[in-house]
């Protein structure tokens, strides 16, 4: 296809009202629009499950991550227990220094019992490292500390390796997601984009995907580590003291209930937050794209009001999401502190009674803190996780959108097209309840130039869009050289068609690149030849960098007429078999129009051409002129024949050149005075 422009022109703008509110509510939004109504979000769990399913190709990496996390958590779990031995050594040395060296531990315990001091006896009986008369064994304490240091160092190395592997897996997953979304956009039909504000769609494929990446990166490793840490801490606590473990485990159902209750209230706010972000981006995008129009009509106040309203919506949604989900963290910390107090009191009593050693109580308190900390971390990540899932839902909506009809499984190929186009009983409508084109028959022979005229909304651009297969027919068929266009691949069909639109569209790049877009691989000489033939070469040399002048995406650094000439040169370079010109000279001055018409005559030579025109002076030499009204061809013939018939074409011609009034709805006008009209 030789043109990269969009195809939304006057017929489609007028037909928006006929397409129904559902498909076009978003498209009708102007600089002062307020966005679409709220959408119902998907359920959190199915969306989260689907999001995690994106990691399925990274199974090997995830297994490695799991093994590394298990190793790291296990080493961290053993650490406090071993560190408790150091506490026991220090405590035993402190007590042993105060006892006579001549007695053994058993003798000291028996003496205390004989004196009726059973609690003290039970306490010393639990000190396995007690040596009466000896102080702290710093050598043993040092060995324990070195062992713990080695365990924690190894755990850190495993955790670092886990983070490195997981980062790669997540980034590859997001890379694939972006690729899938890009591929999906190329498979979506044109009506989908008609119903989506550009800013909203851009927000989905940029902001939302970035948010999904951030959420997955920050939550996966922390969630996995936290959950396994909880399991490891529970196992160690049960090993040390089942009673204290039961006390600590009471916090689990309480924590789950609190997290679920708060998370349920905040999820809707996260969905609204990212929806409001897309709507705000849409307003910003369309406002700055049409900033000249806004200033010309003095609508700055309305734009500011529209922006403020959406910005306030985003503020309210963001504040609600962050505040409500933020309550989870302090609530979990409060529950953890209560648990810590209860364990400390009960553990102290058990040490005093001799049923536990001081080192075990110390280790248990560490485990209880390490047990509640992961729960708190999981709770604190709830807002990030919910935000990521809300963004994922918006991305999934794009991925789940209905695609354009697939190409034929065994397509026909046009190797040497001649350009014969037939419409055979064609019917099409944007809204099934409001028919537009009904039972249209038309035959255009190779090399003919067909001009299409008619009032706005008559279906002129729709007709050529159907040839391009931008929309699918409701009934009938269109053939190119006798082959149904649905039996051709879209690429094959559009590669044989050149299209120049009234609304120009240029890439951000050099003038040379924009012309060469019409035929990849074209040589420098061919690009320059196309530029000369379409009079682009006349103004290029007045630019500082010539053909290397860089244009922005809107082509704002050249005039509208110069942009139009570049798009014509693009079509010229593609050398198509079928040419479609939709008001292609509407933006050029009168002198340039005459020159471009000469170039167009050469371009149309031996090509079938469809020319949509409002200025009837530009189509006098057309082989066939089709007059359309309400989706139907009401007249066809040459310029002279249609004038002589005194029908709809004559009325349009008289209205344009004689200033006669004409009703655009009924098409009725006073009888034209053609006596002075030059044919």
Buried (B, 14 or more C-beta within 10 A) or exposed (E): BBBBBBBBBBBBBBBBBBBBEEBBBBBBBBBBBEBBEEEEBBEBEEBBEBBBEBBEEBEEBBEBBEEBBBBBBBBBBBBBBBBBBBBBBBBBBEBBBEBEEEBEBEEBBBEBBEEEBEEBBBBBBBBEBBBBEBBBBEEBBEBBBEBBEEBBEBBEBBBEBBBEBBEEBBEBBBEEBBEBBEEBBEEBBBBBBBBBBBBBBBBBBEBBBEBBBBBBBBBBBBBBBBBBBBBBBBBBBBBBBEBBBEBBBEBBEBBEEBBEEBBEBBBBBBBBBBBBBBBBBBBBBBBEBBEEEBEEEEBEEBBEEBBEBBBEBBEBBBEBBBEBBBBBBEBBBEBBEBBBEBBBEBBEEBBEEBBBBBBBBBBBBBBBBBBBBBBBBBBBBBBBBBBBBBBBBBBBBBBEBEEBEEBEEEBBEBEEBBBBBBBBEBBBBBBEEEBBBBEBEBEBBBBBBBBBBBBBBBBBBBBBBBBBBBBEBBEBBBBBBEBBBBBBBBEBBBBBBBBBBBBBBBEEBBBBBBBBBBBEEBEEEBBBBBBBBBBBBBBBEEBEEEBEBEBEEEBEEBBEBBBBBBBBBBBBBBBBBBBBBBBBBBBBEEEBBEBBBEBBEEBBEEBBBBBBBBEBEBBBEBBBBBBBBBBBBBBBBBBEEBBBEEBBBBBBBBBBBEEBEBEEEEBEBEEBEBEEEEE
